[in-house]
Amino acid sequence: MTTTERHHVYVLECADGTLYTGYTTDVERRVREHDDGDGAKYTRPRTPVELVYTETFRSRSAAMRREYEIKALSRREKERLVGD
């Protein structure tokens, strides 16, 4: 899989203890954007963030489906997923 074929779903733990799930093609860049206040509106007041989980997919559509699935999980289910 080349870099251009990688699509990632990630979970961040925010400074307030909440979990945020997102999609990106570059995890390191996206985490930096969140920490710099240039990420999602949700994470801006909740920095710093910590990357706690990632999954990699070959297609954008597969990654987006998984992002939706993770977002639908309960807090407890997300904690089990990320290993808390």
HTML snippet that shows the backbone in 3Dmol.js (N, CA, C, O; Angstrom):
<script src="https://3Dmol.org/build/3Dmol-min.js"></script>
<div id="view" style="width:600px;height:400px;position:relative"></div>
<script>
const pdb = `
ATOM      1  N   MET A   1       0.855  -1.180   0.000  1.00  0.00           N
ATOM      2  CA  MET A   1       0.000   0.000   0.000  1.00  0.00           C
ATOM      3  C   MET A   1       0.896   1.237   0.000  1.00  0.00           C
ATOM      4  O   MET A   1       1.739   1.377   0.886  1.00  0.00           O
ATOM      5  N   THR A   2       0.738   2.124  -0.956  1.00  0.00           N
ATOM      6  CA  THR A   2       1.516   3.354  -0.976  1.00  0.00           C
ATOM      7  C   THR A   2       0.860   4.380  -0.074  1.00  0.00           C
ATOM      8  O   THR A   2      -0.283   4.212   0.352  1.00  0.00           O
ATOM      9  N   THR A   3       1.594   5.445   0.213  1.00  0.00           N
ATOM     10  CA  THR A   3       1.081   6.492   1.094  1.00  0.00           C
ATOM     11  C   THR A   3      -0.231   7.065   0.567  1.00  0.00           C
ATOM     12  O   THR A   3      -1.134   7.362   1.348  1.00  0.00           O
ATOM     13  N   THR A   4      -0.343   7.224  -0.753  1.00  0.00           N
ATOM     14  CA  THR A   4      -1.555   7.814  -1.312  1.00  0.00           C
ATOM     15  C   THR A   4      -2.757   6.880  -1.209  1.00  0.00           C
ATOM     16  O   THR A   4      -3.895   7.319  -1.371  1.00  0.00           O
ATOM     17  N   GLU A   5      -2.517   5.599  -0.940  1.00  0.00           N
ATOM     18  CA  GLU A   5      -3.620   4.649  -0.825  1.00  0.00           C
ATOM     19  C   GLU A   5      -4.069   4.451   0.609  1.00  0.00           C
ATOM     20  O   GLU A   5      -4.979   3.660   0.857  1.00  0.00           O
ATOM     21  N   ARG A   6      -3.473   5.130   1.541  1.00  0.00           N
ATOM     22  CA  ARG A   6      -3.807   4.911   2.949  1.00  0.00           C
ATOM     23  C   ARG A   6      -4.818   5.928   3.447  1.00  0.00           C
ATOM     24  O   ARG A   6      -4.692   7.136   3.247  1.00  0.00           O
ATOM     25  N   HIS A   7      -5.812   5.384   4.096  1.00  0.00           N
ATOM     26  CA  HIS A   7      -6.859   6.197   4.702  1.00  0.00           C
ATOM     27  C   HIS A   7      -6.982   5.729   6.140  1.00  0.00           C
ATOM     28  O   HIS A   7      -7.025   4.529   6.411  1.00  0.00           O
ATOM     29  N   HIS A   8      -7.036   6.666   7.046  1.00  0.00           N
ATOM     30  CA  HIS A   8      -6.972   6.321   8.463  1.00  0.00           C
ATOM     31  C   HIS A   8      -8.186   6.852   9.222  1.00  0.00           C
ATOM     32  O   HIS A   8      -8.700   7.935   8.947  1.00  0.00           O
ATOM     33  N   VAL A   9      -8.615   6.052  10.178  1.00  0.00           N
ATOM     34  CA  VAL A   9      -9.573   6.486  11.182  1.00  0.00           C
ATOM     35  C   VAL A   9      -8.774   6.551  12.474  1.00  0.00           C
ATOM     36  O   VAL A   9      -7.994   5.649  12.777  1.00  0.00           O
ATOM     37  N   TYR A  10      -8.971   7.614  13.228  1.00  0.00           N
ATOM     38  CA  TYR A  10      -8.188   7.794  14.450  1.00  0.00           C
ATOM     39  C   TYR A  10      -9.088   8.220  15.592  1.00  0.00           C
ATOM     40  O   TYR A  10     -10.166   8.778  15.385  1.00  0.00           O
ATOM     41  N   VAL A  11      -8.623   7.947  16.805  1.00  0.00           N
ATOM     42  CA  VAL A  11      -9.325   8.394  17.998  1.00  0.00           C
ATOM     43  C   VAL A  11      -8.341   9.186  18.832  1.00  0.00           C
ATOM     44  O   VAL A  11      -7.225   8.735  19.089  1.00  0.00           O
ATOM     45  N   LEU A  12      -8.757  10.360  19.251  1.00  0.00           N
ATOM     46  CA  LEU A  12      -7.965  11.219  20.118  1.00  0.00           C
ATOM     47  C   LEU A  12      -8.590  11.271  21.493  1.00  0.00           C
ATOM     48  O   LEU A  12      -9.813  11.250  21.634  1.00  0.00           O
ATOM     49  N   GLU A  13      -7.747  11.339  22.505  1.00  0.00           N
ATOM     50  CA  GLU A  13      -8.246  11.675  23.835  1.00  0.00           C
ATOM     51  C   GLU A  13      -7.927  13.145  24.050  1.00  0.00           C
ATOM     52  O   GLU A  13      -6.771  13.561  23.969  1.00  0.00           O
ATOM     53  N   CYS A  14      -8.953  13.918  24.323  1.00  0.00           N
ATOM     54  CA  CYS A  14      -8.803  15.356  24.519  1.00  0.00           C
ATOM     55  C   CYS A  14      -8.396  15.648  25.962  1.00  0.00           C
ATOM     56  O   CYS A  14      -8.503  14.788  26.837  1.00  0.00           O
ATOM     57  N   ALA A  15      -7.934  16.863  26.193  1.00  0.00           N
ATOM     58  CA  ALA A  15      -7.469  17.261  27.522  1.00  0.00           C
ATOM     59  C   ALA A  15      -8.550  17.111  28.583  1.00  0.00           C
ATOM     60  O   ALA A  15      -8.236  16.899  29.754  1.00  0.00           O
ATOM     61  N   ASP A  16      -9.820  17.219  28.195  1.00  0.00           N
ATOM     62  CA  ASP A  16     -10.912  17.080  29.163  1.00  0.00           C
ATOM     63  C   ASP A  16     -11.359  15.625  29.341  1.00  0.00           C
ATOM     64  O   ASP A  16     -12.338  15.354  30.037  1.00  0.00           O
ATOM     65  N   GLY A  17     -10.632  14.683  28.705  1.00  0.00           N
ATOM     66  CA  GLY A  17     -10.941  13.270  28.863  1.00  0.00           C
ATOM     67  C   GLY A  17     -11.932  12.720  27.852  1.00  0.00           C
ATOM     68  O   GLY A  17     -12.191  11.517  27.841  1.00  0.00           O
ATOM     69  N   THR A  18     -12.491  13.572  27.006  1.00  0.00           N
ATOM     70  CA  THR A  18     -13.428  13.089  25.992  1.00  0.00           C
ATOM     71  C   THR A  18     -12.661  12.451  24.840  1.00  0.00           C
ATOM     72  O   THR A  18     -11.465  12.684  24.668  1.00  0.00           O
ATOM     73  N   LEU A  19     -13.366  11.648  24.061  1.00  0.00           N
ATOM     74  CA  LEU A  19     -12.766  10.981  22.912  1.00  0.00           C
ATOM     75  C   LEU A  19     -13.334  11.578  21.634  1.00  0.00           C
ATOM     76  O   LEU A  19     -14.538  11.816  21.534  1.00  0.00           O
ATOM     77  N   TYR A  20     -12.470  11.819  20.660  1.00  0.00           N
ATOM     78  CA  TYR A  20     -12.865  12.371  19.367  1.00  0.00           C
ATOM     79  C   TYR A  20     -12.411  11.406  18.279  1.00  0.00           C
ATOM     80  O   TYR A  20     -11.270  10.947  18.301  1.00  0.00           O
ATOM     81  N   THR A  21     -13.282  11.093  17.334  1.00  0.00           N
ATOM     82  CA  THR A  21     -12.973  10.190  16.227  1.00  0.00           C
ATOM     83  C   THR A  21     -12.982  10.967  14.925  1.00  0.00           C
ATOM     84  O   THR A  21     -13.875  11.779  14.684  1.00  0.00           O
ATOM     85  N   GLY A  22     -11.978  10.714  14.078  1.00  0.00           N
ATOM     86  CA  GLY A  22     -11.902  11.397  12.797  1.00  0.00           C
ATOM     87  C   GLY A  22     -11.293  10.544  11.710  1.00  0.00           C
ATOM     88  O   GLY A  22     -10.887   9.404  11.939  1.00  0.00           O
ATOM     89  N   TYR A  23     -11.237  11.119  10.517  1.00  0.00           N
ATOM     90  CA  TYR A  23     -10.680  10.472   9.326  1.00  0.00           C
ATOM     91  C   TYR A  23      -9.589  11.362   8.760  1.00  0.00           C
ATOM     92  O   TYR A  23      -9.700  12.587   8.805  1.00  0.00           O
ATOM     93  N   THR A  24      -8.533  10.753   8.225  1.00  0.00           N
ATOM     94  CA  THR A  24      -7.471  11.517   7.576  1.00  0.00           C
ATOM     95  C   THR A  24      -6.655  10.613   6.666  1.00  0.00           C
ATOM     96  O   THR A  24      -6.762   9.389   6.729  1.00  0.00           O
ATOM     97  N   THR A  25      -5.839  11.229   5.821  1.00  0.00           N
ATOM     98  CA  THR A  25      -4.863  10.482   5.038  1.00  0.00           C
ATOM     99  C   THR A  25      -3.466  10.633   5.630  1.00  0.00           C
ATOM    100  O   THR A  25      -2.526   9.979   5.179  1.00  0.00           O
ATOM    101  N   ASP A  26      -3.327  11.492   6.638  1.00  0.00           N
ATOM    102  CA  ASP A  26      -2.024  11.730   7.279  1.00  0.00           C
ATOM    103  C   ASP A  26      -2.252  11.958   8.774  1.00  0.00           C
ATOM    104  O   ASP A  26      -2.589  13.063   9.198  1.00  0.00           O
ATOM    105  N   VAL A  27      -2.067  10.918   9.553  1.00  0.00           N
ATOM    106  CA  VAL A  27      -2.387  10.972  10.983  1.00  0.00           C
ATOM    107  C   VAL A  27      -1.527  11.994  11.720  1.00  0.00           C
ATOM    108  O   VAL A  27      -2.051  12.801  12.487  1.00  0.00           O
ATOM    109  N   GLU A  28      -0.218  11.969  11.498  1.00  0.00           N
ATOM    110  CA  GLU A  28       0.672  12.897  12.219  1.00  0.00           C
ATOM    111  C   GLU A  28       0.299  14.353  11.953  1.00  0.00           C
ATOM    112  O   GLU A  28       0.220  15.159  12.881  1.00  0.00           O
ATOM    113  N   ARG A  29       0.071  14.686  10.677  1.00  0.00           N
ATOM    114  CA  ARG A  29      -0.319  16.056  10.336  1.00  0.00           C
ATOM    115  C   ARG A  29      -1.631  16.434  11.007  1.00  0.00           C
ATOM    116  O   ARG A  29      -1.775  17.534  11.540  1.00  0.00           O
ATOM    117  N   ARG A  30      -2.579  15.516  10.976  1.00  0.00           N
ATOM    118  CA  ARG A  30      -3.910  15.818  11.525  1.00  0.00           C
ATOM    119  C   ARG A  30      -3.868  16.024  13.033  1.00  0.00           C
ATOM    120  O   ARG A  30      -4.542  16.912  13.556  1.00  0.00           O
ATOM    121  N   VAL A  31      -3.086  15.216  13.735  1.00  0.00           N
ATOM    122  CA  VAL A  31      -2.956  15.400  15.182  1.00  0.00           C
ATOM    123  C   VAL A  31      -2.321  16.765  15.466  1.00  0.00           C
ATOM    124  O   VAL A  31      -2.749  17.470  16.380  1.00  0.00           O
ATOM    125  N   ARG A  32      -1.303  17.137  14.688  1.00  0.00           N
ATOM    126  CA  ARG A  32      -0.679  18.465  14.850  1.00  0.00           C
ATOM    127  C   ARG A  32      -1.703  19.571  14.638  1.00  0.00           C
ATOM    128  O   ARG A  32      -1.738  20.546  15.388  1.00  0.00           O
ATOM    129  N   GLU A  33      -2.537  19.415  13.614  1.00  0.00           N
ATOM    130  CA  GLU A  33      -3.563  20.421  13.348  1.00  0.00           C
ATOM    131  C   GLU A  33      -4.520  20.551  14.526  1.00  0.00           C
ATOM    132  O   GLU A  33      -4.881  21.660  14.918  1.00  0.00           O
ATOM    133  N   HIS A  34      -4.926  19.426  15.088  1.00  0.00           N
ATOM    134  CA  HIS A  34      -5.799  19.480  16.263  1.00  0.00           C
ATOM    135  C   HIS A  34      -5.097  20.212  17.407  1.00  0.00           C
ATOM    136  O   HIS A  34      -5.690  21.090  18.033  1.00  0.00           O
ATOM    137  N   ASP A  35      -3.856  19.863  17.680  1.00  0.00           N
ATOM    138  CA  ASP A  35      -3.116  20.496  18.781  1.00  0.00           C
ATOM    139  C   ASP A  35      -2.890  21.984  18.547  1.00  0.00           C
ATOM    140  O   ASP A  35      -2.859  22.766  19.497  1.00  0.00           O
ATOM    141  N   ASP A  36      -2.733  22.377  17.287  1.00  0.00           N
ATOM    142  CA  ASP A  36      -2.503  23.783  16.951  1.00  0.00           C
ATOM    143  C   ASP A  36      -3.796  24.599  16.918  1.00  0.00           C
ATOM    144  O   ASP A  36      -3.760  25.806  16.682  1.00  0.00           O
ATOM    145  N   GLY A  37      -4.931  23.948  17.152  1.00  0.00           N
ATOM    146  CA  GLY A  37      -6.207  24.652  17.123  1.00  0.00           C
ATOM    147  C   GLY A  37      -6.790  24.768  15.726  1.00  0.00           C
ATOM    148  O   GLY A  37      -7.767  25.489  15.523  1.00  0.00           O
ATOM    149  N   ASP A  38      -6.203  24.065  14.754  1.00  0.00           N
ATOM    150  CA  ASP A  38      -6.681  24.111  13.376  1.00  0.00           C
ATOM    151  C   ASP A  38      -7.478  22.865  13.003  1.00  0.00           C
ATOM    152  O   ASP A  38      -7.813  22.664  11.836  1.00  0.00           O
ATOM    153  N   GLY A  39      -7.780  22.034  13.988  1.00  0.00           N
ATOM    154  CA  GLY A  39      -8.528  20.802  13.733  1.00  0.00           C
ATOM    155  C   GLY A  39     -10.017  21.059  13.816  1.00  0.00           C
ATOM    156  O   GLY A  39     -10.489  22.161  13.538  1.00  0.00           O
ATOM    157  N   ALA A  40     -10.737  20.050  14.194  1.00  0.00           N
ATOM    158  CA  ALA A  40     -12.186  20.138  14.292  1.00  0.00           C
ATOM    159  C   ALA A  40     -12.619  21.149  15.349  1.00  0.00           C
ATOM    160  O   ALA A  40     -11.922  21.367  16.340  1.00  0.00           O
ATOM    161  N   LYS A  41     -13.763  21.752  15.127  1.00  0.00           N
ATOM    162  CA  LYS A  41     -14.315  22.710  16.081  1.00  0.00           C
ATOM    163  C   LYS A  41     -14.412  22.095  17.482  1.00  0.00           C
ATOM    164  O   LYS A  41     -14.190  22.773  18.485  1.00  0.00           O
ATOM    165  N   TYR A  42     -14.748  20.800  17.535  1.00  0.00           N
ATOM    166  CA  TYR A  42     -14.893  20.116  18.828  1.00  0.00           C
ATOM    167  C   TYR A  42     -13.594  20.108  19.623  1.00  0.00           C
ATOM    168  O   TYR A  42     -13.610  20.308  20.837  1.00  0.00           O
ATOM    169  N   THR A  43     -12.468  19.880  18.950  1.00  0.00           N
ATOM    170  CA  THR A  43     -11.200  19.730  19.676  1.00  0.00           C
ATOM    171  C   THR A  43     -10.516  21.055  20.004  1.00  0.00           C
ATOM    172  O   THR A  43      -9.652  21.084  20.880  1.00  0.00           O
ATOM    173  N   ARG A  44     -10.865  22.134  19.345  1.00  0.00           N
ATOM    174  CA  ARG A  44     -10.163  23.414  19.547  1.00  0.00           C
ATOM    175  C   ARG A  44     -10.059  23.835  21.010  1.00  0.00           C
ATOM    176  O   ARG A  44      -8.968  24.198  21.451  1.00  0.00           O
ATOM    177  N   PRO A  45     -11.143  23.803  21.778  1.00  0.00           N
ATOM    178  CA  PRO A  45     -11.012  24.206  23.190  1.00  0.00           C
ATOM    179  C   PRO A  45     -10.555  23.056  24.104  1.00  0.00           C
ATOM    180  O   PRO A  45     -10.496  23.220  25.322  1.00  0.00           O
ATOM    181  N   ARG A  46     -10.238  21.911  23.525  1.00  0.00           N
ATOM    182  CA  ARG A  46      -9.926  20.722  24.333  1.00  0.00           C
ATOM    183  C   ARG A  46      -8.494  20.231  24.129  1.00  0.00           C
ATOM    184  O   ARG A  46      -8.213  19.052  24.341  1.00  0.00           O
ATOM    185  N   THR A  47      -7.600  21.105  23.726  1.00  0.00           N
ATOM    186  CA  THR A  47      -6.201  20.720  23.533  1.00  0.00           C
ATOM    187  C   THR A  47      -5.458  20.766  24.858  1.00  0.00           C
ATOM    188  O   THR A  47      -5.872  21.478  25.773  1.00  0.00           O
ATOM    189  N   PRO A  48      -4.372  20.020  24.974  1.00  0.00           N
ATOM    190  CA  PRO A  48      -3.778  19.174  23.942  1.00  0.00           C
ATOM    191  C   PRO A  48      -4.545  17.870  23.797  1.00  0.00           C
ATOM    192  O   PRO A  48      -5.279  17.443  24.688  1.00  0.00           O
ATOM    193  N   VAL A  49      -4.343  17.252  22.629  1.00  0.00           N
ATOM    194  CA  VAL A  49      -4.965  15.959  22.358  1.00  0.00           C
ATOM    195  C   VAL A  49      -3.883  14.895  22.296  1.00  0.00           C
ATOM    196  O   VAL A  49      -2.712  15.187  22.052  1.00  0.00           O
ATOM    197  N   GLU A  50      -4.299  13.656  22.521  1.00  0.00           N
ATOM    198  CA  GLU A  50      -3.366  12.532  22.435  1.00  0.00           C
ATOM    199  C   GLU A  50      -3.964  11.468  21.535  1.00  0.00           C
ATOM    200  O   GLU A  50      -5.114  11.067  21.711  1.00  0.00           O
ATOM    201  N   LEU A  51      -3.184  11.016  20.576  1.00  0.00           N
ATOM    202  CA  LEU A  51      -3.624   9.944  19.691  1.00  0.00           C
ATOM    203  C   LEU A  51      -3.639   8.647  20.478  1.00  0.00           C
ATOM    204  O   LEU A  51      -2.617   8.243  21.031  1.00  0.00           O
ATOM    205  N   VAL A  52      -4.809   7.982  20.534  1.00  0.00           N
ATOM    206  CA  VAL A  52      -4.919   6.752  21.317  1.00  0.00           C
ATOM    207  C   VAL A  52      -5.272   5.532  20.473  1.00  0.00           C
ATOM    208  O   VAL A  52      -5.230   4.407  20.972  1.00  0.00           O
ATOM    209  N   TYR A  53      -5.628   5.740  19.176  1.00  0.00           N
ATOM    210  CA  TYR A  53      -6.037   4.600  18.364  1.00  0.00           C
ATOM    211  C   TYR A  53      -6.054   4.985  16.896  1.00  0.00           C
ATOM    212  O   TYR A  53      -6.438   6.100  16.543  1.00  0.00           O
ATOM    213  N   THR A  54      -5.632   4.050  16.031  1.00  0.00           N
ATOM    214  CA  THR A  54      -5.755   4.240  14.580  1.00  0.00           C
ATOM    215  C   THR A  54      -6.095   2.912  13.910  1.00  0.00           C
ATOM    216  O   THR A  54      -5.765   1.837  14.412  1.00  0.00           O
ATOM    217  N   GLU A  55      -6.754   3.014  12.778  1.00  0.00           N
ATOM    218  CA  GLU A  55      -6.989   1.888  11.870  1.00  0.00           C
ATOM    219  C   GLU A  55      -6.686   2.405  10.470  1.00  0.00           C
ATOM    220  O   GLU A  55      -6.939   3.570  10.166  1.00  0.00           O
ATOM    221  N   THR A  56      -6.145   1.538   9.617  1.00  0.00           N
ATOM    222  CA  THR A  56      -5.777   1.931   8.258  1.00  0.00           C
ATOM    223  C   THR A  56      -6.583   1.123   7.245  1.00  0.00           C
ATOM    224  O   THR A  56      -6.823  -0.071   7.424  1.00  0.00           O
ATOM    225  N   PHE A  57      -6.993   1.806   6.177  1.00  0.00           N
ATOM    226  CA  PHE A  57      -7.827   1.199   5.137  1.00  0.00           C
ATOM    227  C   PHE A  57      -7.274   1.538   3.762  1.00  0.00           C
ATOM    228  O   PHE A  57      -6.557   2.524   3.594  1.00  0.00           O
ATOM    229  N   ARG A  58      -7.616   0.710   2.782  1.00  0.00           N
ATOM    230  CA  ARG A  58      -7.189   0.941   1.400  1.00  0.00           C
ATOM    231  C   ARG A  58      -8.069   1.962   0.689  1.00  0.00           C
ATOM    232  O   ARG A  58      -7.623   2.613  -0.256  1.00  0.00           O
ATOM    233  N   SER A  59      -9.300   2.105   1.129  1.00  0.00           N
ATOM    234  CA  SER A  59     -10.202   3.037   0.441  1.00  0.00           C
ATOM    235  C   SER A  59     -10.780   4.061   1.416  1.00  0.00           C
ATOM    236  O   SER A  59     -10.947   3.810   2.610  1.00  0.00           O
ATOM    237  N   ARG A  60     -11.074   5.214   0.851  1.00  0.00           N
ATOM    238  CA  ARG A  60     -11.685   6.276   1.644  1.00  0.00           C
ATOM    239  C   ARG A  60     -13.055   5.830   2.144  1.00  0.00           C
ATOM    240  O   ARG A  60     -13.416   6.082   3.294  1.00  0.00           O
ATOM    241  N   SER A  61     -13.806   5.175   1.286  1.00  0.00           N
ATOM    242  CA  SER A  61     -15.158   4.773   1.673  1.00  0.00           C
ATOM    243  C   SER A  61     -15.137   3.789   2.839  1.00  0.00           C
ATOM    244  O   SER A  61     -15.979   3.882   3.732  1.00  0.00           O
ATOM    245  N   ALA A  62     -14.196   2.851   2.847  1.00  0.00           N
ATOM    246  CA  ALA A  62     -14.098   1.896   3.961  1.00  0.00           C
ATOM    247  C   ALA A  62     -13.742   2.624   5.251  1.00  0.00           C
ATOM    248  O   ALA A  62     -14.293   2.326   6.311  1.00  0.00           O
ATOM    249  N   ALA A  63     -12.828   3.570   5.158  1.00  0.00           N
ATOM    250  CA  ALA A  63     -12.432   4.335   6.343  1.00  0.00           C
ATOM    251  C   ALA A  63     -13.594   5.174   6.862  1.00  0.00           C
ATOM    252  O   ALA A  63     -13.812   5.258   8.070  1.00  0.00           O
ATOM    253  N   MET A  64     -14.329   5.787   5.961  1.00  0.00           N
ATOM    254  CA  MET A  64     -15.455   6.616   6.374  1.00  0.00           C
ATOM    255  C   MET A  64     -16.559   5.772   7.024  1.00  0.00           C
ATOM    256  O   MET A  64     -17.188   6.208   7.989  1.00  0.00           O
ATOM    257  N   ARG A  65     -16.792   4.574   6.498  1.00  0.00           N
ATOM    258  CA  ARG A  65     -17.770   3.673   7.124  1.00  0.00           C
ATOM    259  C   ARG A  65     -17.340   3.330   8.547  1.00  0.00           C
ATOM    260  O   ARG A  65     -18.150   3.337   9.473  1.00  0.00           O
ATOM    261  N   ARG A  66     -16.052   3.030   8.702  1.00  0.00           N
ATOM    262  CA  ARG A  66     -15.549   2.665  10.036  1.00  0.00           C
ATOM    263  C   ARG A  66     -15.611   3.858  10.982  1.00  0.00           C
ATOM    264  O   ARG A  66     -15.938   3.694  12.157  1.00  0.00           O
ATOM    265  N   GLU A  67     -15.303   5.050  10.491  1.00  0.00           N
ATOM    266  CA  GLU A  67     -15.408   6.251  11.326  1.00  0.00           C
ATOM    267  C   GLU A  67     -16.840   6.384  11.851  1.00  0.00           C
ATOM    268  O   GLU A  67     -17.045   6.657  13.034  1.00  0.00           O
ATOM    269  N   TYR A  68     -17.816   6.194  10.983  1.00  0.00           N
ATOM    270  CA  TYR A  68     -19.216   6.272  11.372  1.00  0.00           C
ATOM    271  C   TYR A  68     -19.544   5.225  12.433  1.00  0.00           C
ATOM    272  O   TYR A  68     -20.230   5.515  13.413  1.00  0.00           O
ATOM    273  N   GLU A  69     -19.043   3.996  12.228  1.00  0.00           N
ATOM    274  CA  GLU A  69     -19.285   2.927  13.203  1.00  0.00           C
ATOM    275  C   GLU A  69     -18.713   3.281  14.573  1.00  0.00           C
ATOM    276  O   GLU A  69     -19.375   3.096  15.593  1.00  0.00           O
ATOM    277  N   ILE A  70     -17.490   3.789  14.593  1.00  0.00           N
ATOM    278  CA  ILE A  70     -16.857   4.133  15.869  1.00  0.00           C
ATOM    279  C   ILE A  70     -17.612   5.275  16.543  1.00  0.00           C
ATOM    280  O   ILE A  70     -17.836   5.241  17.753  1.00  0.00           O
ATOM    281  N   LYS A  71     -17.999   6.270  15.779  1.00  0.00           N
ATOM    282  CA  LYS A  71     -18.735   7.400  16.360  1.00  0.00           C
ATOM    283  C   LYS A  71     -20.059   6.956  16.979  1.00  0.00           C
ATOM    284  O   LYS A  71     -20.556   7.591  17.909  1.00  0.00           O
ATOM    285  N   ALA A  72     -20.630   5.867  16.464  1.00  0.00           N
ATOM    286  CA  ALA A  72     -21.911   5.367  16.987  1.00  0.00           C
ATOM    287  C   ALA A  72     -21.742   4.542  18.268  1.00  0.00           C
ATOM    288  O   ALA A  72     -22.730   4.227  18.932  1.00  0.00           O
ATOM    289  N   LEU A  73     -20.508   4.194  18.617  1.00  0.00           N
ATOM    290  CA  LEU A  73     -20.275   3.404  19.826  1.00  0.00           C
ATOM    291  C   LEU A  73     -20.517   4.227  21.081  1.00  0.00           C
ATOM    292  O   LEU A  73     -20.399   5.452  21.061  1.00  0.00           O
ATOM    293  N   SER A  74     -20.851   3.558  22.159  1.00  0.00           N
ATOM    294  CA  SER A  74     -20.973   4.232  23.455  1.00  0.00           C
ATOM    295  C   SER A  74     -19.571   4.567  23.973  1.00  0.00           C
ATOM    296  O   SER A  74     -18.575   4.050  23.468  1.00  0.00           O
ATOM    297  N   ARG A  75     -19.507   5.414  24.958  1.00  0.00           N
ATOM    298  CA  ARG A  75     -18.218   5.753  25.573  1.00  0.00           C
ATOM    299  C   ARG A  75     -17.499   4.482  26.052  1.00  0.00           C
ATOM    300  O   ARG A  75     -16.305   4.312  25.808  1.00  0.00           O
ATOM    301  N   ARG A  76     -18.213   3.617  26.717  1.00  0.00           N
ATOM    302  CA  ARG A  76     -17.629   2.372  27.233  1.00  0.00           C
ATOM    303  C   ARG A  76     -17.075   1.504  26.100  1.00  0.00           C
ATOM    304  O   ARG A  76     -15.987   0.941  26.220  1.00  0.00           O
ATOM    305  N   GLU A  77     -17.825   1.398  25.005  1.00  0.00           N
ATOM    306  CA  GLU A  77     -17.368   0.605  23.863  1.00  0.00           C
ATOM    307  C   GLU A  77     -16.116   1.226  23.234  1.00  0.00           C
ATOM    308  O   GLU A  77     -15.200   0.511  22.830  1.00  0.00           O
ATOM    309  N   LYS A  78     -16.083   2.551  23.155  1.00  0.00           N
ATOM    310  CA  LYS A  78     -14.890   3.229  22.622  1.00  0.00           C
ATOM    311  C   LYS A  78     -13.688   2.998  23.529  1.00  0.00           C
ATOM    312  O   LYS A  78     -12.577   2.793  23.040  1.00  0.00           O
ATOM    313  N   GLU A  79     -13.894   3.027  24.828  1.00  0.00           N
ATOM    314  CA  GLU A  79     -12.792   2.786  25.753  1.00  0.00           C
ATOM    315  C   GLU A  79     -12.240   1.378  25.577  1.00  0.00           C
ATOM    316  O   GLU A  79     -11.027   1.173  25.619  1.00  0.00           O
ATOM    317  N   ARG A  80     -13.128   0.408  25.379  1.00  0.00           N
ATOM    318  CA  ARG A  80     -12.676  -0.971  25.129  1.00  0.00           C
ATOM    319  C   ARG A  80     -11.876  -1.035  23.830  1.00  0.00           C
ATOM    320  O   ARG A  80     -10.847  -1.707  23.765  1.00  0.00           O
ATOM    321  N   LEU A  81     -12.348  -0.337  22.799  1.00  0.00           N
ATOM    322  CA  LEU A  81     -11.684  -0.327  21.507  1.00  0.00           C
ATOM    323  C   LEU A  81     -10.252   0.233  21.617  1.00  0.00           C
ATOM    324  O   LEU A  81      -9.314  -0.335  21.059  1.00  0.00           O
ATOM    325  N   VAL A  82     -10.103   1.327  22.328  1.00  0.00           N
ATOM    326  CA  VAL A  82      -8.775   1.965  22.413  1.00  0.00           C
ATOM    327  C   VAL A  82      -7.904   1.364  23.512  1.00  0.00           C
ATOM    328  O   VAL A  82      -6.731   1.709  23.650  1.00  0.00           O
ATOM    329  N   GLY A  83      -8.494   0.465  24.288  1.00  0.00           N
ATOM    330  CA  GLY A  83      -7.689  -0.221  25.291  1.00  0.00           C
ATOM    331  C   GLY A  83      -7.568   0.478  26.620  1.00  0.00           C
ATOM    332  O   GLY A  83      -6.624   0.218  27.367  1.00  0.00           O
ATOM    333  N   ASP A  84      -8.502   1.361  26.938  1.00  0.00           N
ATOM    334  CA  ASP A  84      -8.476   2.032  28.262  1.00  0.00           C
ATOM    335  C   ASP A  84      -8.999   1.106  29.338  1.00  0.00           C
ATOM    336  O   ASP A  84      -9.054   1.486  30.507  1.00  0.00           O
TER     337      ASP A  84
END
`;
const viewer = $3Dmol.createViewer("view");
viewer.addModel(pdb, "pdb");
viewer.setStyle({}, {cartoon: {color: "spectrum"}});
viewer.zoomTo();
viewer.render();
</script>
